[in-house]
Amino acid sequence: MKSHQKRKPMRLVGQTTLIGLAAATSGLLVLASHNDIMNRHRYPMLMGMYTTEPRSESWLGIDLEHQFMSWIDPSGPKELKAFLADSTARKRIPLVTLEPFPRPHPDGADQDLLADVLSGQYDENLEEIKQVLRAHKGTVLLRFAHEMDKPGQYPWAWREPDKYIQLYRYVHTMLNAAGQNQIRWVWSPIGRRGAEEFWPGADYVDLIGLSVYASRAWTEDGSLPSFSELMRGKRWLHTRYKKPVIVAEVGVSGSSEDQKVWLREAIDNRSHFPELCGLVYFQAQQPRWMPLPTGHEDWRLKPESQQWIQTVLPLKPQQALRCLET
């Protein structure tokens, strides 16, 4: 859901890029390791967090690290290389959300992103990214052009799904050239009905990524829908396509008590979703450039929520994509 493109096109490694980057919030990554839960779950759960806060060296229990990357950022390939090296050093799986923002035209003319991509105008950018990925020895989760099923939110969220499919397949082919077998592709809609129109095909997808957010401001009666309720409304994508699911963005706004109750329900009931193999908390505010009708949401966990989470369930990092081994 959330890109900070207008603030800066790419989050800086070492400051704002990693899932689980704050010691105070690292305790969230304990959410899914209770032995009873794990025994009832198909996959060991990969846990992580995206944050814009400065990172700390004392994070524990992190399986994933996350970086958003605009492909027109000139420093992107260098920062991507550093990010992948850092993930390797920490024995974590990197998740990269690659955002195909269009390059501004010098004359101010409207861009035709798809036409420009298909004509090769972004091939140089993709080649640089491909070389960095090729040099990386481990697995990379690549989440390309996310939340395409909300028309108008991003330049690639077209009302014509076939345009998105052409874009996705072109980039998939480019980056998978020359044996880029370590890439695991994450097709990541919001998950609303109609998302199936943007499905690029089973050969182009390894995991389904979802966005799951909850706010009392979004319901008429001020209630807070649970994680399970929201997941039940999106799991039809797994039923239809039989791919493992990772919740690439999850967040709950409101009071500390709301957050604790909501997260506790997610912990207690996640085994009801055996297709779920990863959960990434969005520890940041709603980007100012992407306002919501209900106001400016703050998804960050309150200090009390952070303290509570640190006392819940010890986590043993998984360090493996078991959901892709079956």
C-alpha positions in Angstrom: 0.0 0.0 0.0 2.6 2.5 1.0 5.4 3.9 -1.1 7.4 7.0 -0.1 8.3 7.8 -3.7 7.6 11.5 -3.4 9.8 11.8 -0.2 12.6 9.9 -1.7 12.6 7.1 -4.3 14.4 4.5 -2.3 14.8 3.9 1.4 18.4 4.1 2.5 20.0 0.9 3.7 21.1 1.2 7.3 18.5 3.8 8.1 15.0 3.0 6.8 14.9 -0.1 4.7 14.8 -3.2 6.9 11.9 -5.3 8.2 12.3 -5.5 11.9 14.7 -2.6 12.1 14.0 -1.3 15.6 14.9 -3.0 18.8 11.7 -1.8 20.4 9.7 -3.4 17.7 11.8 -6.5 17.1 9.7 -8.3 19.6 6.9 -8.4 17.1 8.8 -11.0 15.3 8.1 -13.4 18.1 4.4 -13.4 17.2 4.3 -16.8 15.5 6.8 -19.1 17.1 4.9 -20.7 19.9 5.4 -24.5 19.6 1.7 -25.3 19.6 1.0 -22.9 16.8 3.9 -24.1 14.8 2.9 -27.7 15.1 -0.5 -26.9 13.7 0.8 -24.8 10.8 1.8 -26.0 7.4 4.9 -23.7 7.1 7.3 -22.2 9.6 6.3 -18.6 9.7 8.7 -16.0 8.3 8.3 -12.8 10.3 9.4 -9.3 9.6 8.7 -5.6 9.9 9.1 -2.6 7.6 10.0 0.6 9.4 11.4 4.1 8.6 13.0 4.3 12.0 16.8 4.1 12.4 17.9 0.5 12.9 19.5 -1.0 15.9 22.1 -3.7 16.2 20.1 -5.5 18.8 17.2 -6.8 16.7 16.5 -10.4 17.4 14.2 -13.0 15.7 14.1 -11.5 12.3 13.7 -13.7 9.2 13.3 -11.0 6.6 14.6 -7.6 5.6 12.7 -5.3 3.3 13.6 -2.6 0.9 11.4 -0.5 -1.4 13.2 0.5 -4.6 12.1 2.8 -7.5 13.7 1.5 -10.6 14.5 5.1 -11.8 16.5 5.9 -8.7 20.1 6.3 -10.0 21.5 5.1 -6.7 19.2 2.2 -6.6 21.5 -0.6 -7.9 24.3 0.4 -5.5 21.9 0.5 -2.5 20.3 -2.8 -3.6 23.7 -4.4 -3.7 24.5 -3.2 -0.2 21.1 -4.3 1.1 21.5 -7.8 -0.2 25.0 -8.1 1.3 23.7 -6.9 4.6 20.9 -9.4 4.5 23.4 -12.2 3.8 25.6 -11.1 6.7 22.6 -11.2 9.0 21.3 -14.5 7.7 18.0 -13.0 6.6 15.9 -13.4 3.5 15.7 -10.1 1.5 12.3 -8.8 0.3 12.5 -6.2 -2.4 9.5 -4.2 -3.5 10.4 -2.9 -7.0 8.3 0.1 -8.0 8.2 0.9 -11.7 7.7 4.6 -11.4 7.9 6.3 -14.8 10.8 8.5 -15.7 9.7 12.2 -16.0 9.6 13.4 -19.6 11.8 16.6 -20.1 9.0 18.3 -22.0 6.4 17.6 -19.3 4.4 15.3 -21.6 2.3 12.6 -20.2 4.1 9.3 -19.9 3.0 6.1 -21.4 4.7 3.7 -19.0 3.8 0.5 -20.7 4.8 1.7 -24.2 8.1 3.1 -22.9 8.9 -0.2 -21.1 8.0 -2.4 -24.1 10.1 -0.2 -26.4 13.2 -0.8 -24.2 13.5 2.6 -22.6 13.9 0.9 -19.2 16.0 -2.0 -20.3 19.2 -0.3 -19.0 17.6 0.1 -15.6 16.5 -3.5 -15.5 19.9 -4.7 -16.7 21.6 -3.0 -13.8 19.2 -4.5 -11.3 19.6 -7.9 -13.0 23.4 -7.8 -12.6 23.0 -7.0 -8.9 20.6 -9.9 -8.4 22.8 -12.3 -10.4 25.7 -11.6 -8.1 23.7 -12.4 -5.0 24.0 -16.0 -4.0 20.8 -16.4 -2.0 17.1 -16.2 -2.5 15.5 -12.9 -3.1 11.7 -12.2 -2.7 10.9 -9.8 -5.5 7.6 -8.0 -5.1 7.0 -6.2 -8.4 4.4 -3.4 -9.0 2.3 -4.0 -6.0 -1.3 -3.2 -5.3 -2.1 -2.9 -9.0 -5.8 -3.7 -8.3 -6.6 -0.2 -6.9 -6.8 1.9 -10.1 -5.1 5.2 -9.9 -3.1 4.6 -6.8 0.1 4.0 -8.7 1.1 4.7 -12.3 1.0 0.9 -12.9 -2.5 0.5 -11.4 -4.3 0.6 -14.8 -8.0 0.1 -15.3 -6.9 -2.2 -18.2 -5.5 -5.3 -16.5 -3.9 -6.6 -19.7 -1.5 -3.6 -19.6 -0.4 -4.6 -16.1 0.1 -8.2 -17.2 2.2 -7.1 -20.2 4.4 -5.0 -17.9 4.8 -7.8 -15.3 5.7 -10.5 -17.8 8.2 -8.2 -19.6 10.0 -7.4 -16.4 9.8 -11.1 -15.2 11.4 -12.2 -18.5 14.1 -9.5 -18.3 15.1 -10.2 -14.7 14.9 -14.0 -15.0 17.2 -14.1 -18.1 20.5 -15.9 -17.8 19.3 -18.2 -15.0 18.1 -15.9 -12.3 16.7 -18.8 -10.4 17.2 -17.3 -7.0 14.4 -14.8 -7.5 11.0 -15.7 -6.0 8.3 -13.6 -7.5 5.7 -12.1 -5.3 2.5 -11.0 -7.1 1.0 -8.6 -4.6 -2.5 -7.2 -5.1 -4.5 -5.6 -2.3 -6.7 -8.7 -2.6 -10.1 -7.3 -3.5 -12.5 -9.0 -5.9 -11.4 -8.2 -9.4 -7.7 -8.8 -8.6 -7.9 -12.0 -10.6 -8.0 -9.9 -13.7 -4.4 -8.9 -13.1 -3.1 -12.4 -12.6 0.0 -12.8 -14.9 -0.1 -16.6 -14.9 1.1 -19.4 -12.7 4.5 -19.6 -14.4 5.2 -16.0 -13.3 4.3 -16.2 -9.6 5.9 -18.0 -6.7 4.0 -16.4 -3.8 0.9 -14.2 -3.5 1.5 -11.1 -1.5 -1.3 -9.3 0.4 -1.9 -6.1 2.2 -3.9 -6.3 5.4 -4.7 -3.1 7.4 -7.3 -2.4 10.1 -8.7 0.9 11.4 -11.8 1.8 13.3 -12.1 4.8 11.0 -12.9 2.5 8.1 -16.1 1.0 9.6 -19.5 2.6 9.9 -19.9 1.5 13.5 -16.4 2.2 14.6 -15.6 -1.5 15.1 -12.2 -3.0 14.4 -12.2 -5.9 12.0 -9.9 -8.7 13.1 -6.9 -10.1 11.2 -8.8 -13.3 10.6 -11.9 -11.5 9.3 -9.8 -9.5 6.9 -7.8 -12.6 5.8 -10.9 -14.6 5.1 -11.9 -11.9 2.7 -8.7 -12.3 0.8 -7.8 -15.9 0.9 -9.9 -16.7 -2.2 -6.8 -15.8 -4.1 -4.9 -18.8 -2.6 -8.0 -21.0 -3.1 -8.0 -20.0 -6.8 -4.3 -20.1 -7.6 -2.9 -22.6 -5.0 0.2 -20.4 -4.2 1.6 -19.8 -0.7 0.7 -16.4 0.8 2.8 -13.7 2.4 1.2 -10.7 4.0 3.7 -8.2 2.7 2.1 -5.3 4.6 0.1 -5.6 7.7 -0.9 -2.8 10.2 -3.4 -1.7 12.8 -4.0 1.8 13.9 -5.6 3.0 17.1 -4.8 2.7 20.8 -2.2 0.4 22.4 -5.0 -1.8 23.7 -6.6 -2.1 20.2 -3.2 -3.1 18.8 -2.6 -5.7 21.4 -6.0 -7.3 21.1 -5.7 -7.3 17.3 -2.3 -8.8 17.2 -3.2 -11.4 19.9 -6.1 -12.5 17.7 -3.7 -12.8 14.7 -1.3 -14.9 16.8 -3.9 -17.2 18.2 -5.7 -17.8 14.9 -3.0 -17.7 12.2 -3.0 -21.5 12.1 -6.4 -21.2 10.5 -4.6 -20.1 7.4 -2.2 -22.9 6.5 -1.4 -21.1 3.2 0.2 -18.3 5.1 4.0 -18.4 5.3 5.0 -14.9 6.1 3.9 -11.7 7.9 5.5 -8.3 7.6 4.3 -5.5 9.9 4.2 -1.9 8.5 5.9 0.1 11.3 5.4 3.5 9.7 2.9 6.3 9.2 0.6 6.5 6.2 2.7 8.4 3.6 1.5 12.1 3.4 1.5 12.0 -0.4 -1.0 9.1 -0.3 -3.8 10.5 1.9 -6.8 8.5 3.0 -10.4 9.6 3.2 -10.5 8.9 6.9 -7.4 11.0 7.7 -3.8 10.4 8.2 -3.4 6.9 9.7 -0.4 6.0 11.9 0.3 2.3 11.7 3.2 2.4 14.1 2.9 0.3 17.3 2.5 2.3 20.4 5.3 2.1 23.0 3.0 0.0 25.2 2.3 -2.4 22.4 6.0 -2.7 21.6 6.7 -3.5 25.3 4.0 -6.1 25.4 5.1 -7.7 22.2 8.6 -8.2 23.6 7.2 -10.4 26.4 5.2 -12.6 24.0 6.4 -15.9 22.6 10.1 -16.4 21.8 10.9 -16.7 18.1 13.5 -18.8 16.5 14.3 -17.4 13.1 13.4 -19.7 10.3 16.1 -18.6 7.7 14.4 -20.8 5.0 11.5 -20.5 2.5 9.9 -23.7 3.5 6.7 -22.6 1.8 8.4 -22.8 -1.6 9.9 -26.3 -0.9 6.6 -28.1 -1.2 
